[in-house]
Amino acid sequence: MVNPAREAFEAELQAIDKRLASEGVDIPFRPLRAIMEFAKRGQLPVRLDSLDLPAGAPYTLQFLNAHVDAWYKRRYGDRLIISDFLSPGRMAILIRGDLWIVRFPVLAGTFRFVACATSHKLAPDEYDMFRCFQGMTPAYRDGLGLEDWKVALSAFWLGFQALSALSMVPPDAMTSAARVDHDAAVQCLATSPPHPGLSRWASLQATEKLLKAYLANVHANVPATHSLLSLTERAEQCGLSALPRELIGLVQCTAGVRYGEVQVERDEAVTAHHAALHLTHLICPQLQVRRT
């Protein structure tokens, strides 16, 4: 039986896909672009973690994102690889002394992040942040108190804002490497046994490279130094908004942390990691517009 709604949807999606191909958009990125185009037209929020398509689902706004996803999977199969590289990134968060790795979701539109019990029924514009905590069980989550939720939500929001801002910066060697350094800071804490010294050094490197990227963008001399204070003062002289010195101090460390010459505790490395993310959130908006 002919389904006019399906035919109209698929004709429009084929046209979108053809245009994306002509623009050189790689196959793995096309579903997101197509969904965002439909979302913009219909003023819809977009969430790529919830694309289950019930049997017989109509071609309405409620299921449009899932229909786009299903169409691309039918069309491209194994060539359609949407993996973690689409995520803004990861961060490490301590809750009750336990380390949790958080991978941030791909979202577009307006959402409110919430921390809630598993029994809470989410509103359409709410996103449950705990689904991003790798390996967190319902029992652990429901055993958390209100203060635990507040701490986790505050850290989550910081990381999401910072890494989303970094992902929006026009990429170059420095900014791309800073994103890798942020992830390395997480990975060094997630390994068994963890390497907090290497994690702290990675947080330093991420911040250092963003400051050097700013200096390069304004065509200023880029000092060959690991001193964040020196780089910060130079960048501020060149127009960067003032950065909190307490954050600089939390991230700054010596090269000896890499070799165990300077002992770094896990909690100290997590604090440096969060401070580096905070600085990233402050620096990146000033990198998004290239200066000539």
VEXTOR-353295 format. One record per residue (C-alpha): residue in three letters; x, y, z; residue number from 1. Coordinates in steps of 0.5 Angstrom, whole numbers, plus 500, padded with zeros to 3 digits. Example, Ala and Ser with C-alpha at 12.3 -4.5 7.8 and 13.67 -1.06 7.14 Angstrom:
% residues 2
ATOM   aa    x    y    z    i
ATOM  ALA  525  491  516    1
ATOM  SER  527  498  514    2
***
This chain:
% residues 292
ATOM   aa    x    y    z    i
ATOM  MET  500  500  500    1
ATOM  VAL  503  507  498    2
ATOM  ASN  504  511  504    3
ATOM  PRO  504  519  502    4
ATOM  ALA  508  521  508    5
ATOM  ARG  513  516  507    6
ATOM  GLU  514  518  500    7
ATOM  ALA  515  525  501    8
ATOM  PHE  519  524  507    9
ATOM  GLU  524  520  503   10
ATOM  ALA  524  524  497   11
ATOM  GLU  526  530  501   12
ATOM  LEU  531  526  505   13
ATOM  GLN  534  524  499   14
ATOM  ALA  535  531  496   15
ATOM  ILE  538  533  503   16
ATOM  ASP  543  527  502   17
ATOM  LYS  545  529  495   18
ATOM  ARG  546  536  497   19
ATOM  LEU  550  534  503   20
ATOM  ALA  554  529  498   21
ATOM  SER  556  535  493   22
ATOM  GLU  558  539  499   23
ATOM  GLY  563  534  501   24
ATOM  VAL  560  532  508   25
ATOM  ASP  563  525  509   26
ATOM  ILE  557  519  510   27
ATOM  PRO  558  518  518   28
ATOM  PHE  556  526  519   29
ATOM  ARG  550  526  514   30
ATOM  PRO  545  523  519   31
ATOM  LEU  547  528  524   32
ATOM  ARG  546  534  519   33
ATOM  ALA  540  531  516   34
ATOM  ILE  537  531  523   35
ATOM  MET  539  538  525   36
ATOM  GLU  536  540  518   37
ATOM  PHE  529  537  520   38
ATOM  ALA  530  540  527   39
ATOM  LYS  531  547  525   40
ATOM  ARG  525  547  520   41
ATOM  GLY  520  544  525   42
ATOM  GLN  524  547  531   43
ATOM  LEU  525  541  535   44
ATOM  PRO  530  539  540   45
ATOM  VAL  535  533  537   46
ATOM  ARG  538  528  541   47
ATOM  LEU  542  522  538   48
ATOM  ASP  542  517  544   49
ATOM  SER  534  516  543   50
ATOM  LEU  533  513  536   51
ATOM  ASP  529  507  537   52
ATOM  LEU  524  506  532   53
ATOM  PRO  517  503  534   54
ATOM  ALA  514  498  528   55
ATOM  GLY  509  502  524   56
ATOM  ALA  511  509  527   57
ATOM  PRO  508  515  523   58
ATOM  TYR  512  520  519   59
ATOM  THR  510  525  525   60
ATOM  LEU  515  530  528   61
ATOM  GLN  515  525  534   62
ATOM  PHE  519  520  530   63
ATOM  LEU  522  524  525   64
ATOM  ASN  529  523  528   65
ATOM  ALA  529  516  528   66
ATOM  HIS  526  515  521   67
ATOM  VAL  532  519  519   68
ATOM  ASP  537  515  523   69
ATOM  ALA  533  508  520   70
ATOM  TRP  533  511  513   71
ATOM  TYR  541  512  513   72
ATOM  LYS  542  505  516   73
ATOM  ARG  538  502  511   74
ATOM  ARG  542  506  505   75
ATOM  TYR  549  506  507   76
ATOM  GLY  550  500  512   77
ATOM  ASP  557  499  515   78
ATOM  ARG  559  505  511   79
ATOM  LEU  555  509  516   80
ATOM  ILE  559  509  523   81
ATOM  ILE  557  514  528   82
ATOM  SER  562  513  534   83
ATOM  ASP  565  516  540   84
ATOM  PHE  568  522  535   85
ATOM  LEU  562  525  535   86
ATOM  SER  562  526  542   87
ATOM  PRO  565  533  545   88
ATOM  GLY  569  529  549   89
ATOM  ARG  570  526  556   90
ATOM  MET  571  528  563   91
ATOM  ALA  572  524  570   92
ATOM  ILE  568  526  576   93
ATOM  LEU  569  524  583   94
ATOM  ILE  562  522  587   95
ATOM  ARG  563  519  594   96
ATOM  GLY  570  518  593   97
ATOM  ASP  569  514  587   98
ATOM  LEU  571  516  580   99
ATOM  TRP  566  516  574  100
ATOM  ILE  568  517  567  101
ATOM  VAL  563  521  563  102
ATOM  ARG  562  521  556  103
ATOM  PHE  558  527  553  104
ATOM  PRO  552  526  549  105
ATOM  VAL  551  529  542  106
ATOM  LEU  545  534  543  107
ATOM  ALA  542  540  539  108
ATOM  GLY  537  544  541  109
ATOM  THR  534  546  548  110
ATOM  PHE  535  541  553  111
ATOM  ARG  535  541  561  112
ATOM  PHE  540  537  564  113
ATOM  VAL  537  533  570  114
ATOM  ALA  540  529  576  115
ATOM  CYS  534  525  578  116
ATOM  ALA  532  518  581  117
ATOM  THR  531  512  576  118
ATOM  SER  523  513  577  119
ATOM  HIS  523  520  575  120
ATOM  LYS  519  521  568  121
ATOM  LEU  523  525  564  122
ATOM  ALA  520  531  560  123
ATOM  PRO  521  532  553  124
ATOM  ASP  526  537  554  125
ATOM  GLU  530  534  560  126
ATOM  TYR  536  530  559  127
ATOM  ASP  538  525  564  128
ATOM  MET  546  526  566  129
ATOM  PHE  547  520  569  130
ATOM  ARG  546  516  563  131
ATOM  CYS  553  519  561  132
ATOM  PHE  556  516  567  133
ATOM  GLN  559  509  564  134
ATOM  GLY  558  503  568  135
ATOM  MET  553  507  573  136
ATOM  THR  548  502  576  137
ATOM  PRO  541  504  578  138
ATOM  ALA  542  502  585  139
ATOM  TYR  548  506  586  140
ATOM  ARG  545  512  583  141
ATOM  ASP  539  511  587  142
ATOM  GLY  543  511  593  143
ATOM  LEU  546  518  592  144
ATOM  GLY  544  524  596  145
ATOM  LEU  542  531  594  146
ATOM  GLU  549  534  595  147
ATOM  ASP  552  528  591  148
ATOM  TRP  547  530  585  149
ATOM  LYS  549  537  586  150
ATOM  VAL  556  536  586  151
ATOM  ALA  555  531  580  152
ATOM  LEU  551  536  576  153
ATOM  SER  555  542  577  154
ATOM  ALA  561  538  574  155
ATOM  PHE  558  535  569  156
ATOM  TRP  555  542  566  157
ATOM  LEU  562  545  567  158
ATOM  GLY  565  539  563  159
ATOM  PHE  559  539  557  160
ATOM  GLN  560  547  556  161
ATOM  ALA  568  547  556  162
ATOM  LEU  568  541  551  163
ATOM  SER  562  543  547  164
ATOM  ALA  566  550  546  165
ATOM  LEU  572  547  544  166
ATOM  SER  569  543  539  167
ATOM  MET  566  549  536  168
ATOM  VAL  573  552  535  169
ATOM  PRO  576  552  528  170
ATOM  PRO  581  547  529  171
ATOM  ASP  588  547  528  172
ATOM  ALA  594  544  530  173
ATOM  MET  594  547  537  174
ATOM  THR  587  546  539  175
ATOM  SER  586  539  536  176
ATOM  ALA  592  537  540  177
ATOM  ALA  588  541  546  178
ATOM  ARG  582  536  545  179
ATOM  VAL  587  530  545  180
ATOM  ASP  590  532  552  181
ATOM  HIS  584  533  555  182
ATOM  ASP  582  526  553  183
ATOM  ALA  589  524  555  184
ATOM  ALA  587  527  562  185
ATOM  VAL  581  522  563  186
ATOM  GLN  584  516  560  187
ATOM  CYS  590  517  565  188
ATOM  LEU  585  517  571  189
ATOM  ALA  581  511  568  190
ATOM  THR  587  506  567  191
ATOM  SER  588  501  572  192
ATOM  PRO  593  503  575  193
ATOM  PRO  591  510  574  194
ATOM  HIS  597  515  573  195
ATOM  PRO  595  521  576  196
ATOM  GLY  601  525  575  197
ATOM  LEU  601  524  567  198
ATOM  SER  593  526  568  199
ATOM  ARG  595  533  571  200
ATOM  TRP  601  534  566  201
ATOM  ALA  596  533  560  202
ATOM  SER  591  538  563  203
ATOM  LEU  597  543  563  204
ATOM  GLN  598  541  556  205
ATOM  ALA  591  542  554  206
ATOM  THR  591  549  557  207
ATOM  GLU  598  551  555  208
ATOM  LYS  596  549  548  209
ATOM  LEU  590  554  548  210
ATOM  LEU  593  560  551  211
ATOM  LYS  599  559  545  212
ATOM  ALA  593  558  540  213
ATOM  TYR  590  565  542  214
ATOM  LEU  597  568  542  215
ATOM  ALA  598  565  535  216
ATOM  ASN  591  567  532  217
ATOM  VAL  593  575  534  218
ATOM  HIS  600  574  531  219
ATOM  ALA  603  575  537  220
ATOM  ASN  610  572  539  221
ATOM  VAL  609  565  542  222
ATOM  PRO  614  563  548  223
ATOM  ALA  617  557  548  224
ATOM  THR  615  555  556  225
ATOM  HIS  610  551  560  226
ATOM  SER  609  557  565  227
ATOM  LEU  601  558  564  228
ATOM  LEU  602  564  568  229
ATOM  SER  607  567  563  230
ATOM  LEU  603  565  557  231
ATOM  THR  596  568  561  232
ATOM  GLU  600  575  562  233
ATOM  ARG  602  575  555  234
ATOM  ALA  595  573  552  235
ATOM  GLU  592  578  557  236
ATOM  GLN  596  583  554  237
ATOM  CYS  594  581  547  238
ATOM  GLY  587  582  549  239
ATOM  LEU  585  576  552  240
ATOM  SER  580  577  558  241
ATOM  ALA  583  576  565  242
ATOM  LEU  583  569  567  243
ATOM  PRO  582  567  575  244
ATOM  ARG  589  566  578  245
ATOM  GLU  587  560  582  246
ATOM  LEU  585  556  576  247
ATOM  ILE  592  557  573  248
ATOM  GLY  595  555  580  249
ATOM  LEU  591  549  580  250
ATOM  VAL  593  546  573  251
ATOM  GLN  600  549  573  252
ATOM  CYS  605  543  575  253
ATOM  THR  613  541  573  254
ATOM  ALA  615  536  568  255
ATOM  GLY  617  532  574  256
ATOM  VAL  610  529  575  257
ATOM  ARG  611  525  569  258
ATOM  TYR  616  521  572  259
ATOM  GLY  614  520  579  260
ATOM  GLU  619  525  581  261
ATOM  VAL  613  529  584  262
ATOM  GLN  608  525  587  263
ATOM  VAL  601  527  585  264
ATOM  GLU  594  524  588  265
ATOM  ARG  588  522  584  266
ATOM  ASP  584  527  587  267
ATOM  GLU  589  533  586  268
ATOM  ALA  589  530  578  269
ATOM  VAL  582  531  578  270
ATOM  THR  582  538  581  271
ATOM  ALA  587  540  576  272
ATOM  HIS  583  536  570  273
ATOM  HIS  576  540  572  274
ATOM  ALA  580  547  573  275
ATOM  ALA  583  546  566  276
ATOM  LEU  576  545  563  277
ATOM  HIS  574  551  567  278
ATOM  LEU  580  555  563  279
ATOM  THR  578  552  557  280
ATOM  HIS  571  554  557  281
ATOM  LEU  573  561  559  282
ATOM  ILE  578  561  553  283
ATOM  CYS  575  558  547  284
ATOM  PRO  569  563  546  285
ATOM  GLN  575  568  544  286
ATOM  LEU  578  563  539  287
ATOM  GLN  572  562  535  288
ATOM  VAL  573  568  531  289
ATOM  ARG  579  568  528  290
ATOM  ARG  583  574  528  291
ATOM  THR  587  577  521  292
***
